Amino acid sequence: MNPALTSTTTGTGLRRLLPGMRVLLGIFGLLTALAVGVLYVLAPTTDRTFAWTIQPPLTAAFLGAGYAAGFVLVSLSLRDSVWAHSRLAVLTIFVFVVLTLTATLLHRDRLHNAPAFAGSDFLAQAAAWFWLTVYLVVPVAMLVMLVLQERVPGSDPVPRHPVPSALRAALGTESVVLLAVGIPLFIRPTTATDLWPWALTPFTARVVGAWLVAFGLAAALAAVSGDLHQLRTAAVAYTVFGALVLLAVARFRTTLDWGQPSAWIFLACALGVVATGAAGWWAAPGVRSRA
């Protein structure tokens, strides 16, 4: 029997998720679920329940949609033990946490545990310390586990489900758009007035930019990866992100000035993310039963 075929169909010799990576993903899943509750569900209350005050509430809900996508990424990754099927998800999360740590350190004075917010509610100050601790620890832990994971003996599955050309083109286009907006937002948050359809503070502009850059890089990697099976997890999360952003816009629709083209461009991009993610999700084969 062909060894390569045996490896692909039975899982023998494939690199598996390390126990340490599984633990780290599980912790990140719990943290993202908590962030979804505070940012997406309780978007108007960040002055009392979150690490820093986020206004308008639509910004908090947008970030919450990103964390919901992160929760989906880690949840589905934990269901599939093959490392190649989780690599894109883990790299997406790693890019986000590194950029968010950078934004946090640059805007440390906006956290509720800073001297300027000494009178903040206890919950808000505790959330700030929790946020700071998480983003100091998680990026380092993820970097260590990524290095260890890539050194695990074994191979990746042989690609058997090529990404359709139309889907590649759509992912490539969306990657360019996401990076073209996310990078300037992160590097020069003052550009938010030109690139974003509602007002952002420098801190929130950088965290929004972190999500856009992470998803932009994920879309670019997905466009060139060449295997739908390996993209399934990312496609599901991508769909969830776009759908929740659309729901947030519907919930806080008065935040956007619908007389401006930027509002409609934003809406079109969110719809495009849902359509592209759903297409990748629909086209991808289901996760195979483990032998």
Protein Blocks (a to p, Z undefined) as FASTA:
>chain_A
ZZklmmmmnopopacddfklmmmmmmmmmmmmmmmmmmmmmmmmmmmmmmbdcddfklmm
mmmmmmmmmmmmmmmmmmpmbfklmmmmmmmmmmmmmmmmmmmmmmmmmpmkbmklmmgc
fklmmmmmmmmmmmmmmmmmmmmmmmmmmmpgcdddddfbdcdfklmmmmmmmmmmmmmm
mmmmmmmmmlmmmmpcbdcdfklmmmmmmmmmmmmmmmmmmmmnopaklmmmmmmmmmmm
mmmmmmmmmmmmmmpcckbfklmmmmmmmmmmmmmmmmmmmmpccddddZZ
